[in-house]
Amino acid sequence: MSGGRPEEASGAGDEPQRLEHQPFDPLRIGLLGAARINETSIVKPALATGARLVAVAARSRDRAEAFAAQHGVERVLDSYADVIADSDVEAVYNPLANSLHAAWNVAALEAGKHVLTEKPSASNHAEASWVQQRFAATSARFAGQVFMEGFHYLYHPMFVRLLEIVASGEVGEVRHVESTLLMPAPHDSDPRWDMALAGGAIMDLGCYALHAQRVLGAHAGGAPVVTGARCEEHSPGVDAWADVEVVFPSGATGLARCSMTSGHWEMAVHVHGTRGSVSVPDLLYREDDDRVVVRASPEAGGAERVEHGGTDSTYTHQLRVFTAAVRGGGPVTTDADDAGHHGAGRRRLPRARPRSPAQQPAHGSRPLRHF
Ligand SMILES: NC(=O)c1ccc[n+]([C@@H]2O[C@H](COP(=O)([O-])OP(=O)(O)OC[C@H]3O[C@@H](n4cnc5c(N)ncnc54)[C@H](OP(=O)(O)O)[C@@H]3O)[C@@H](O)[C@H]2O)c1
């Protein structure tokens, strides 16, 4: 079998259809692909939330069979299209390589399925806009349809708490936002280095860093504007790292950093205000570090307080919110419109310019290119 390509979207339907479910039925999820991230992102969260993994397909039937046996997926189908067409599947989880997100997301939406897609939900602004438009049409046909882009960090209580603390005014007016996602280099054969699969540091990690800047914009007068950026290519069109400088309408500034060639792991958000700062040191909860650290400025006494967000993974919280949205119509912040706006932000980033590794500056040590 093969994953294949999704069929062309069928024409707009006739009468609106209600997506049927019982309020407390376990969510019935179909998986596109036997991705590495599945165990963390959907298998364990499904166990934690009581969801059923009803079907999976992969390009290799053997791999799909092995994955299903290992993780208790109820049946193996021949293709991604078969998973989408399966009447028992009500929600499709899409963890395919980035370049395959948009088309399969639209195929699932057209079939009347709810969609939980890995980030970034599209390869570029044009694709994100296309998905946004298709969702506007399909959600009118299938009342209650849910589309969620997997910015899981946003749904964890530690990030929710960071936002509450910023909103409370405890750290004063927001002056600077730092969002930093760094990791050591994956193997050269990793899809994240493949231009055709929409690889690169901004696609893999920078999307989180830029998304967090946009989210924090709600507390700095609105959406940030990119004022400077620098990056280095790993190969033509595929960035190894990038630093992006932004300014918010309030005059506050921000720095979003991402790297797939760092010497260490770091995934943190820091918000600096006029009276102190608040940080989430492990945004994606990779190291089971659920701290929210609040520091008063020296003028405000310099005290430090540590709160804890709790031990459920970011992905478990994400699946809870997704399930609540499917079952009860609860809000999804990272919906198709949010993804469309996020795609527009990425479009405004400058083209990467090649530099040799020796030329790579230490992060934050040199001025950004301003434009
Ligand atoms: N890995 C992480 O830590 C992580 C964390 C958060 C989010 N994500 C996101 O999750 C998604 C999957 O990441 P991953 O690391 O789990 O990816 P992966 O396992 O390398 O690839 C995901 C799937 O994409 C398909 N695929 C891979 N290479 C392909 C190729 N050359 N041509 C066509 N299809 C190909 C495969 O589907 P088949 O199984 O059908 O062969 C594979 O299972 C990405 O969008 C990523 O941004 C990953």
The ligand as a MOL file (V3000), in Angstrom:
LIG
                    3D

  0  0  0     0  0            999 V3000
M  V30 BEGIN CTAB
M  V30 COUNTS 48 52 0 0 0
M  V30 BEGIN ATOM
M  V30 1 N 9.4270 14.2520 16.6520 0
M  V30 2 C 9.0540 15.1800 17.5320 0
M  V30 3 O 9.6510 15.3160 18.6350 0
M  V30 4 C 7.8790 16.0680 17.2540 0
M  V30 5 C 7.4080 16.8640 18.2790 0
M  V30 6 C 6.3150 17.6650 18.0510 0
M  V30 7 C 5.7260 17.6820 16.8080 0
M  V30 8 N 6.2140 16.9290 15.7920 0 CHG=1
M  V30 9 C 5.5790 17.0000 14.4830 0
M  V30 10 O 5.0330 15.7320 14.1880 0
M  V30 11 C 5.1590 15.4460 12.8080 0
M  V30 12 C 5.8490 14.1160 12.6820 0
M  V30 13 O 7.1220 14.1900 13.2880 0
M  V30 14 P 7.9730 12.8580 13.4620 0
M  V30 15 O 9.2820 13.2950 14.0070 0
M  V30 16 O 7.1920 11.8500 14.1850 0 CHG=-1
M  V30 17 O 8.1290 12.4710 11.9260 0
M  V30 18 P 8.5750 11.1230 11.1730 0
M  V30 19 O 8.3070 9.9260 11.9990 0
M  V30 20 O 9.9330 11.3390 10.6490 0
M  V30 21 O 7.5940 11.1720 9.9410 0
M  V30 22 C 6.1890 11.1950 10.1170 0
M  V30 23 C 5.5350 10.3850 9.0270 0
M  V30 24 O 5.7000 11.0530 7.7960 0
M  V30 25 C 5.8130 10.0910 6.7760 0
M  V30 26 N 7.0830 10.3010 6.0810 0
M  V30 27 C 8.3090 10.3780 6.6120 0
M  V30 28 N 9.2440 10.5420 5.6600 0
M  V30 29 C 8.5620 10.5900 4.4830 0
M  V30 30 C 8.9490 10.7310 3.1350 0
M  V30 31 N 10.2250 10.8390 2.7710 0
M  V30 32 N 7.9800 10.7310 2.1970 0
M  V30 33 C 6.6920 10.6070 2.5310 0
M  V30 34 N 6.2710 10.4450 3.8040 0
M  V30 35 C 7.1960 10.4460 4.7610 0
M  V30 36 C 5.8180 8.7070 7.4070 0
M  V30 37 O 4.5370 8.1370 7.2300 0
M  V30 38 P 4.3720 6.5090 7.1760 0
M  V30 39 O 4.3520 6.0840 8.6160 0
M  V30 40 O 3.0860 6.3300 6.4740 0
M  V30 41 O 5.5350 5.9690 6.4410 0
M  V30 42 C 6.1150 9.0040 8.8540 0
M  V30 43 O 5.5240 8.1200 9.7520 0
M  V30 44 C 5.9190 16.6140 12.1800 0
M  V30 45 O 5.0020 17.4880 11.5860 0
M  V30 46 C 6.5640 17.3170 13.3670 0
M  V30 47 O 6.6640 18.7120 13.1680 0
M  V30 48 C 7.2710 16.1060 16.0080 0
M  V30 END ATOM
M  V30 BEGIN BOND
M  V30 1 1 1 2
M  V30 2 2 2 3
M  V30 3 1 2 4
M  V30 4 1 4 5
M  V30 5 2 4 48
M  V30 6 2 5 6
M  V30 7 1 6 7
M  V30 8 2 7 8
M  V30 9 1 8 9
M  V30 10 1 8 48
M  V30 11 1 9 10
M  V30 12 1 9 46
M  V30 13 1 10 11
M  V30 14 1 11 12
M  V30 15 1 11 44
M  V30 16 1 12 13
M  V30 17 1 13 14
M  V30 18 2 14 15
M  V30 19 1 14 16
M  V30 20 1 14 17
M  V30 21 1 17 18
M  V30 22 2 18 19
M  V30 23 1 18 20
M  V30 24 1 18 21
M  V30 25 1 21 22
M  V30 26 1 22 23
M  V30 27 1 23 24
M  V30 28 1 23 42
M  V30 29 1 24 25
M  V30 30 1 25 26
M  V30 31 1 25 36
M  V30 32 1 26 27
M  V30 33 1 26 35
M  V30 34 2 27 28
M  V30 35 1 28 29
M  V30 36 1 29 30
M  V30 37 2 29 35
M  V30 38 1 30 31
M  V30 39 2 30 32
M  V30 40 1 32 33
M  V30 41 2 33 34
M  V30 42 1 34 35
M  V30 43 1 36 37
M  V30 44 1 36 42
M  V30 45 1 37 38
M  V30 46 2 38 39
M  V30 47 1 38 40
M  V30 48 1 38 41
M  V30 49 1 42 43
M  V30 50 1 44 45
M  V30 51 1 44 46
M  V30 52 1 46 47
M  V30 END BOND
M  V30 END CTAB
M  END
